[in-house]
Amino acid sequence: MTSKCHSLKDLQSRLTHFGFRGEALASLREVTGFLTIECRPTGSDETYCKTFIRGKPYQAAVSETKRQSSGTTVTAVEFMYNLPVRRKRIKEAIDLEEIKFQLECIAVIHPQVQFMLVF
């Protein structure tokens, strides 16, 4: 979610950078017990990986996992580990449906991007 969209026009013009310069990833890092970001740049055979454990960064490295195509994968485990009150308020079935709906909307707007939700 973001507070930077105030109209439908904002959605059409502002969603070109998925997270407004990485702010979404920084927020996710703070509330996730284990976060990995794996990226294979276009034109490269190597996949790079950056890991965060409870917000603490670890050195970026070449990933042992080889990607078949370019792109980025973000994996978050132990979501809201440090916010027990908010975690208790999550209603898995309802919130999961909302997350799925939001991802589907973004996927329709950007068919060239592959999204996968694993729960």
TORKE-668917 format. One record per atom (N, C-alpha, C, O): residue number from 1; residue in one letter; atom name; x, y, z. Coordinates in steps of 0.05 Angstrom, whole numbers. Each point is the difference from the previous one (the first is absolute). Last residue first. Layout:
# TORKE-668917
   seq   type   atom       c1       c2       c3
   NUM      a     CA        X        Y        Z
...
This chain:
# TORKE-668917
   seq   type   atom       c1       c2       c3
   119      f      N       43     -385       -4
   119      f     CA       -7        3       29
   119      f      C       -2      -27       13
   119      f      O       -6       -2       24
   118      v      N       38       64     -118
   118      v     CA        2      -26       13
   118      v      C       -7        4       29
   118      v      O       11       18       13
   117      l      N      -18       35     -114
   117      l     CA       -5        3       29
   117      l      C        0      -28       11
   117      l      O      -16      -17       -9
   116      m      N       54       72      -84
   116      m     CA       -7      -25       12
   116      m      C       -3        4       30
   116      m      O       17       12       13
   115      f      N       -5       43     -117
   115      f     CA       -4        1       29
   115      f      C       -7      -28       10
   115      f      O      -14      -15      -14
   114      q      N       62       68      -78
   114      q     CA      -11      -24       12
   114      q      C       -2        3       30
   114      q      O       19        8       13
   113      v      N      -19       64     -102
   113      v     CA       12       -7       26
   113      v      C      -14      -25       11
   113      v      O      -25       -1       -1
   112      q      N       -3       46      -80
   112      q     CA       28       -9       -5
   112      q      C       14       -9       26
   112      q      O       22      -10       -2
   111      p      N     -112       49       -1
   111      p     CA        1      -29       -8
   111      p      C       28      -10       -6
   111      p      O        4      -24       -1
   110      h      N      -52      106       55
   110      h     CA       27       -6      -10
   110      h      C        3      -29       -8
   110      h      O       12      -16       15
   109      i      N      -96       50       15
   109      i     CA       12       25      -10
   109      i      C       27       -5      -13
   109      i      O        7       14      -19
   108      v      N      -51      -85       62
   108      v     CA      -15        7      -24
   108      v      C       12       26      -12
   108      v      O        1        2      -25
   107      a      N       34      -31      107
   107      a     CA        8      -19      -22
   107      a      C      -15        7      -26
   107      a      O       12       -2      -21
   106      i      N      -34       48      101
   106      i     CA       26        9      -10
   106      i      C        8      -17      -24
   106      i      O       12       10      -19
   105      c      N      -91      -36       62
   105      c     CA       -3       27      -13
   105      c      C       26       10      -11
   105      c      O        1       10      -23
   104      e      N        1      -90       73
   104      e     CA      -13       -4      -26
   104      e      C       -4       26      -14
   104      e      O        3        2      -25
   103      l      N       30        2      112
   103      l     CA       20      -11      -18
   103      l      C      -12       -4      -28
   103      l      O       13        5      -20
   102      q      N      -72       21       89
   102      q     CA       18       22       -7
   102      q      C       22       -9      -20
   102      q      O        6       14      -19
   101      f      N      -66      -79       53
   101      f     CA      -14       19      -17
   101      f      C       19       22       -9
   101      f      O        0        7      -24
   100      k      N       32      -69       87
   100      k     CA       -3      -12      -26
   100      k      C      -13       19      -20
   100      k      O        8        2      -23
    99      i      N       -3       25      112
    99      i     CA       26        0      -12
    99      i      C       -1      -12      -28
    99      i      O       12       11      -19
    98      e      N      -91      -15       69
    98      e     CA        6       28       -7
    98      e      C       28        2      -13
    98      e      O        3       15      -20
    97      e      N      -29      -98       54
    97      e     CA      -16        6      -23
    97      e      C        5       29      -10
    97      e      O        1        5      -24
    96      l      N       40      -33      104
    96      l     CA       12      -13      -23
    96      l      C      -16        5      -25
    96      l      O       12        5      -21
    95      d      N      -47       28      102
    95      d     CA       24       15       -9
    95      d      C       14      -13      -23
    95      d      O       10       14      -18
    94      i      N      -85      -59       55
    94      i     CA       -8       26      -11
    94      i      C       24       15      -10
    94      i      O        0       10      -23
    93      a      N       16      -93       66
    93      a     CA      -16       -4      -24
    93      a      C       -7       26      -13
    93      a      O        2        3      -24
    92      e      N       48        0      107
    92      e     CA       14      -13      -22
    92      e      C      -17       -2      -25
    92      e      O        9        9      -22
    91      k      N       -9       64       96
    91      k     CA      -19      -22       -4
    91      k      C        9      -13      -26
    91      k      O       -6        9      -22
    90      i      N       57       57       97
    90      i     CA       -2      -11      -27
    90      i      C      -20      -23       -1
    90      i      O        2      -19       16
    89      r      N       26       66       64
    89      r     CA      -23       11      -14
    89      r      C       -3      -10      -28
    89      r      O      -21        4      -13
    88      k      N       95      -28       70
    88      k     CA      -25      -12       10
    88      k      C      -24       10      -14
    88      k      O      -20      -14       -2
    87      r      N      104       53      -18
    87      r     CA       -1      -28      -10
    87      r      C      -26      -14        9
    87      r      O      -12      -15      -15
    86      r      N       32      101       49
    86      r     CA       -9        1      -28
    86      r      C       -3      -28      -11
    86      r      O      -18       -5      -16
    85      v      N       54       10      101
    85      v     CA      -28        9        1
    85      v      C      -11        2      -28
    85      v      O      -23       -8       -5
    84      p      N      115      -16       17
    84      p     CA      -19      -21        7
    84      p      C      -29        9        1
    84      p      O      -18      -16       -7
    83      l      N      111       44      -38
    83      l     CA      -24       15        5
    83      l      C      -23      -19        8
    83      l      O      -18       -5      -15
    82      n      N      107      -22      -14
    82      n     CA        5       19       21
    82      n      C      -24       18        7
    82      n      O        3       19       15
    81      y      N       -3      -85      -86
    81      y     CA       10      -15       23
    81      y      C        3       19       24
    81      y      O       -3       -9       23
    80      m      N      -34       18     -119
    80      m     CA       -8       14       24
    80      m      C        8      -15       26
    80      m      O      -14        1       20
    79      f      N       30      -61      -99
    79      f     CA      -11       26       -4
    79      f      C      -12       11       26
    79      f      O      -15      -14       13
    78      e      N       73      -68      -43
    78      e     CA       -6       11       27
    78      e      C       -9       29       -2
    78      e      O       10       18       13
    77      v      N       34      -40     -100
    77      v     CA       -8      -21       18
    77      v      C       -2       13       28
    77      v      O       14       19        6
    76      a      N       -4        7     -119
    76      a     CA       -3       10       27
    76      a      C      -11      -23       18
    76      a      O      -20      -12       -7
    75      t      N       70       35      -96
    75      t     CA      -12      -21       17
    75      t      C        0       11       29
    75      t      O       21        7       10
    74      v      N       -9       26     -121
    74      v     CA        1        9       28
    74      v      C      -15      -22       16
    74      v      O      -23       -6       -5
    73      t      N       73       17      -98
    73      t     CA      -18      -15       18
    73      t      C        4       10       28
    73      t      O       23        1       10
    72      t      N       -2       33     -120
    72      t     CA        5        1       29
    72      t      C      -21      -16       14
    72      t      O      -24        0       -7
    71      g      N       74        0      -99
    71      g     CA      -22        9       17
    71      g      C        7       -1       29
    71      g      O       23       -6        7
    70      s      N        6      -47     -108
    70      s     CA        5       24       16
    70      s      C      -24        7       17
    70      s      O      -23       -8       -6
    69      s      N       38      -95      -21
    69      s     CA       -4       25      -13
    69      s      C        6       23       18
    69      s      O        4       -4       24
    68      q      N       11      -86        2
    68      q     CA       -1       -4      -28
    68      q      C       -4       26      -16
    68      q      O        8        2      -23
    67      r      N       44      -18      121
    67      r     CA      -26        8      -12
    67      r      C        1       -5      -30
    67      r      O       21        4      -13
    66      k      N       34      -47      101
    66      k     CA        2       11      -27
    66      k      C      -27        5      -11
    66      k      O      -17      -18        0
    65      t      N       63        9      104
    65      t     CA      -23       -6      -17
    65      t      C        3       14      -27
    65      t      O        3       24       -1
    64      e      N       57       -7       70
    64      e     CA        5      -28       -9
    64      e      C      -22      -10      -18
    64      e      O        3      -18      -16
    63      s      N       28      124       26
    63      s     CA      -17      -21       10
    63      s      C        8      -27      -10
    63      s      O       10       -3      -22
    62      v      N       50       92       44
    62      v     CA      -10      -15      -23
    62      v      C      -16      -23       11
    62      v      O       10      -15       17
    61      a      N       -5       99       47
    61      a     CA       17      -20      -12
    61      a      C      -12      -12      -25
    61      a      O      -23        5       -6
    60      a      N       19       76       94
    60      a     CA      -11      -10      -25
    60      a      C       20      -19      -12
    60      a      O       24        3        3
    59      q      N      -31       14      104
    59      q     CA       14        8      -25
    59      q      C      -14      -12      -24
    59      q      O       -8      -24        0
    58      y      N      -52       45       84
    58      y     CA       23      -17       -4
    58      y      C       12        6      -27
    58      y      O      -14       10      -18
    57      p      N      -56       46       93
    57      p     CA        9       -9      -27
    57      p      C       25      -18        1
    57      p      O       17        4       18
    56      k      N     -104       12       52
    56      k     CA       29        3       -2
    56      k      C       10      -10      -27
    56      k      O       -5      -22       -8
    55      g      N      -87       16       39
    55      g     CA        7       27       -7
    55      g      C       30        5       -4
    55      g      O        8       20      -11
    54      r      N      -45     -107       32
    54      r     CA      -11       18       20
    54      r      C       10       29       -4
    54      r      O        8       14       19
    53      i      N       38      -65      -85
    53      i     CA      -11      -16       22
    53      i      C       -8       19       22
    53      i      O       18       13       12
    52      f      N        6      -12     -125
    52      f     CA       -3       15       25
    52      f      C      -13      -19       20
    52      f      O      -20      -13       -6
    51      t      N       77        9      -97
    51      t     CA      -16      -12       22
    51      t      C       -1       19       23
    51      t      O       19       14        7
    50      k      N        3      -21     -121
    50      k     CA        4       16       24
    50      k      C      -19      -11       21
    50      k      O      -24       -4       -6
    49      c      N       69      -28      -97
    49      c     CA      -18       -4       23
    49      c      C        8       18       23
    49      c      O       24        3        7
    48      y      N      -12      -24     -123
    48      y     CA       10       12       24
    48      y      C      -21       -2       22
    48      y      O      -24        0       -5
    47      t      N       53      -53      -93
    47      t     CA      -22        9       17
    47      t      C       12       10       26
    47      t      O       17      -13       12
    46      e      N       24       -1     -119
    46      e     CA        1       -3       29
    46      e      C      -25       11       13
    46      e      O      -11       20       -8
    45      d      N       32      -15      -86
    45      d     CA       -5      -28        6
    45      d      C       -1       -5       30
    45      d      O       -8      -21        9
    44      s      N      -17      113      -72
    44      s     CA       19      -13       18
    44      s      C       -8      -29        4
    44      s      O      -23       -7       -1
    43      g      N      -28       72      -50
    43      g     CA       26       -2      -12
    43      g      C       21      -13       17
    43      g      O       23       -2       -8
    42      t      N     -104       44       57
    42      t     CA       -1       -7      -28
    42      t      C       28        0      -11
    42      t      O       15       19        5
    41      p      N      -24      -39       99
    41      p     CA       -3       22      -19
    41      p      C       -2      -10      -29
    41      p      O       11      -21       -6
    40      r      N      -39      -25      100
    40      r     CA       18       -6      -22
    40      r      C       -5       23      -21
    40      r      O      -21        1      -12
    39      c      N        1      -19      125
    39      c     CA       -3       15      -25
    39      c      C       20       -9      -21
    39      c      O       24       -3        6
    38      e      N      -74      -11      101
    38      e     CA       18      -12      -20
    38      e      C       -6       13      -27
    38      e      O      -23        5       -7
    37      i      N        6        8      119
    37      i     CA       -5       12      -26
    37      i      C       20      -11      -19
    37      i      O       24        4        3
    36      t      N      -69      -29      101
    36      t     CA       21       -3      -21
    36      t      C      -10       14      -25
    36      t      O      -23       -1       -7
    35      l      N        1       -6      121
    35      l     CA       -6       12      -26
    35      l      C       23       -5      -19
    35      l      O       23        6        7
    34      f      N      -68      -30       98
    34      f     CA       20       -9      -20
    34      f      C       -8       10      -27
    34      f      O      -22       -7      -10
    33      g      N      -27       36       86
    33      g     CA       21      -14       14
    33      g      C       23       -8      -19
    33      g      O       23        2        8
    32      t      N      -90       84      -19
    32      t     CA        3      -28       -9
    32      t      C       24      -12       14
    32      t      O       21       12        2
    31      v      N      -51       82       -1
    31      v     CA      -21      -16       13
    31      v      C        2      -30       -7
    31      v      O      -19      -15        6
    30      e      N       80       85      -40
    30      e     CA       -4        7       28
    30      e      C      -20      -18       15
    30      e      O        2       -3       24
    29      r      N       14       -2     -120
    29      r     CA       24       -9       15
    29      r      C       -4        4       30
    29      r      O        9      -17       16
    28      l      N      -73       52      -76
    28      l     CA       -3      -29        3
    28      l      C       24      -11       17
    28      l      O       -4      -18       16
    27      s      N        7      108      -40
    27      s     CA      -21       -5       20
    27      s      C       -4      -29        5
    27      s      O       -2       -9       23
    26      a      N       61       33      -91
    26      a     CA       11        9       26
    26      a      C      -20       -4       22
    26      a      O        7       -9       22
    25      l      N      -35       -8     -110
    25      l     CA       19      -20        9
    25      l      C       12        7       27
    25      l      O        4      -17       17
    24      a      N      -60       80      -58
    24      a     CA      -16      -24        8
    24      a      C       19      -22       10
    24      a      O       -7      -13       20
    23      e      N       45       91      -58
    23      e     CA      -11        5       27
    23      e      C      -16      -23       10
    23      e      O        0       -5       24
    22      g      N       47       18     -113
    22      g     CA        8      -20       21
    22      g      C      -11        5       27
    22      g      O        7      -15       19
    21      r      N      -27       69      -99
    21      r     CA       28        1        6
    21      r      C        8      -18       24
    21      r      O       18        7       15
    20      f      N     -112       -9      -42
    20      f     CA       10       27        3
    20      f      C       29        0       10
    20      f      O        4        8       23
    19      g      N      -63      -84      -47
    19      g     CA        9        5       27
    19      g      C       13       27        4
    19      g      O       12        5       21
    18      f      N      -28      -41     -114
    18      f     CA       -6      -20       20
    18      f      C       12        6       27
    18      f      O       21      -11        7
    17      h      N      -24       65      -93
    17      h     CA       25       -8       13
    17      h      C       -5      -19       23
    17      h      O       18       -3       17
    16      t      N      -86       47      -74
    16      t     CA       20      -10      -20
    16      t      C       25      -11       14
    16      t      O       16      -13      -13
    15      l      N     -106       57       42
    15      l     CA        7      -28        5
    15      l      C       20      -12      -19
    15      l      O       -1      -23       -8
    14      r      N      -40      114        8
    14      r     CA       19       -3       21
    14      r      C        9      -29        5
    14      r      O       19       -5       14
    13      s      N      -87       39      -80
    13      s     CA       26       13       -5
    13      s      C       21       -6       21
    13      s      O       24        2       -6
    12      q      N     -115      -38        7
    12      q     CA        9       -3      -28
    12      q      C       28       12       -4
    12      q      O       15      -10      -17
    11      l      N      -60       19      100
    11      l     CA        6      -28       -4
    11      l      C       11       -5      -28
    11      l      O       17      -17       -4
    10      d      N      -47      103       27
    10      d     CA       25       -6       14
    10      d      C        7      -29       -5
    10      d      O       24       -7       -3
     9      k      N     -107       37      -28
     9      k     CA       21       10      -17
     9      k      C       28       -6       13
     9      k      O       18       -7      -15
     8      l      N      -98      -11       63
     8      l     CA        5      -21      -20
     8      l      C       23        9      -19
     8      l      O       16      -17       -9
     7      s      N      -11       60      105
     7      s     CA      -21       -2      -20
     7      s      C        7      -23      -20
     7      s      O       22      -10        1
     6      h      N       33       32       74
     6      h     CA      -24       14        9
     6      h      C      -22       -1      -20
     6      h      O      -23        8        6
     5      c      N      123      -55       28
     5      c     CA      -20        0      -21
     5      c      C      -25       13       11
     5      c      O      -12      -10       20
     4      k      N       89       -4       34
     4      k     CA        8       17      -21
     4      k      C      -20        1      -23
     4      k      O        3       16      -19
     3      s      N        3      -69      103
     3      s     CA      -16       24        3
     3      s      C        6       19      -23
     3      s      O       -9       23        0
     2      t      N       11     -136        6
     2      t     CA       15       25        0
     2      t      C      -18       24        4
     2      t      O      -24       -2       -7
     1      m      N       37     -117       13
     1      m     CA      -17       24        0
     1      m      C       18       25        0
     1      m      O       23       -1        9
